[in-house]
Structure formats: structure tokens, C-alpha cells
Amino acid sequence: MAVQTVQKTTLAREQDITQNWYVVDADSEIVGRLASRIATVLMGKHKPIYTAHVDCGDFVVVLNCDKIRFSGKKLAHAENPNFTKKMARKEYDRYTGYPGGRRVETGAELIESNPTKILHEAVRRMLPKNKLGRKMLRKLKLYAGTSHPHQAQQPQNLPEWV
């Protein structure tokens, strides 16, 4: 008669989770690569106690969102030194709700009007599309400059392995 060992799966609970604060400098970072790292931290997939139906993630503060770049060939631009061909070509759609109300902005127009919107949209599209994903997205804090009001939380630098 063979003895069977039973393996137990531990599931994280809301009260067992400690949420850390991380800060990231987005200066000259590529949008998609940075967004995937941030989405991993917001979901909590970098932790060994990750549970899919519980918000295990940490808070992320991103600085210098106005200096983020797309991959691709660099082009000369007066204000933005990280201007690329893809930034001029990439389109962001929104819909007003009225007939014929589709509005299209390029990445170059969007980074001038609202520099945090590009990274916000990239991260939002990488998170789950449900209530839990919206809760995770609220833990993302984006700033165009180098200062932020979250010094009281003592954020650490995001590790490179995430």
C-alpha cells in the first residue's frame, strides 16, 4: 500500500497582504516594456503569495512620464529629444458617444496635451478587465515631473528583476 502525500495550496487573503510602495523613473524608458513591469507589480505577480482573485499588488509611483519614449527610429524634434517615428504614427482612439464622434490623437499630440495618459493606457490594457483590474489601476500614481507627494509612504526603487 503506497502512502500518498497531500500538497496544500495556500491562498492569500486580503488581511494577510502587505502593500509596498515603489518609485520608477520613466526617463528614456520604452512604453511597452515599462508598462509590463508596472502591470506585474500592480497585480502582485512578483510575489510568491500571488492569488488571482485577490489584490496582492503594490503601489507604483512613476516620475518623468513626459520623457517616456516609444521604440523605433529617432526623429528630430524641437521639444522632445526622445521623439520616434512610432510616436508620430501611433494612434489613440476615443469615442464621444455621439454618431461620428470618434476622436483620434497621435502619440505626439497626446504626450504634449497629457503626458501621463500614454503610460496610463498602456498599463490599463495589461491589467484584468474587471472590478479587480480597476482596483489595481487606482494604485498607479503618474507624474510628469520629478517630484511626487508620496514621500510619507517611503517608496523604494523598483528592483530590476521585476
KACOR-V799018 format. One record per backbone hydrogen bond with DSSP energy under -1.0 kcal/mol. CO is the residue of the C=O (numbers start at 0). NH is the residue of the N-H. E is the energy in kcal/mol with one decimal. If there is no record, write none. Layout:
# KACOR-V799018
co = {CO,CO}
nh = {NH,NH}
e = {E,E}
This chain:
# KACOR-V799018
co = {12,19,20,21,22,23,25,28,29,30,31,32,33,34,35,36,37,38,39,39,40,43,46,50,53,58,59,60,61,62,63,66,68,72,79,82,83,84,85,86,89,91,93,97,100,102,104,105,106,108,109,113,115,116,117,118,119,120,122,127,129,130,131,132,133,135,136,138,140,142,144,150,155}
nh = {15,58,155,60,157,62,28,68,33,34,35,36,37,38,39,40,41,42,43,44,57,46,49,53,55,21,140,23,142,25,66,27,30,84,82,74,87,88,89,107,106,104,102,100,95,93,91,109,110,112,113,116,119,120,121,122,123,124,125,129,133,134,135,136,137,138,139,59,61,64,63,153,22}
e = {-1.1,-2.5,-2.5,-3.1,-1.7,-2.9,-1.8,-2.6,-2.3,-2.6,-1.9,-1.4,-2.4,-2.6,-1.7,-1.7,-2.6,-2.0,-1.4,-1.7,-1.9,-1.6,-1.2,-1.3,-1.3,-2.0,-2.9,-2.8,-2.2,-2.6,-1.5,-2.1,-2.0,-2.4,-1.1,-2.7,-1.2,-1.2,-3.0,-1.3,-1.7,-2.1,-3.0,-1.9,-2.0,-1.8,-3.2,-2.3,-2.1,-2.0,-2.8,-1.3,-2.0,-2.5,-1.9,-2.4,-2.5,-2.0,-1.2,-1.2,-1.8,-1.9,-2.1,-2.0,-1.0,-1.5,-1.6,-2.1,-3.1,-1.9,-2.4,-1.5,-2.9}
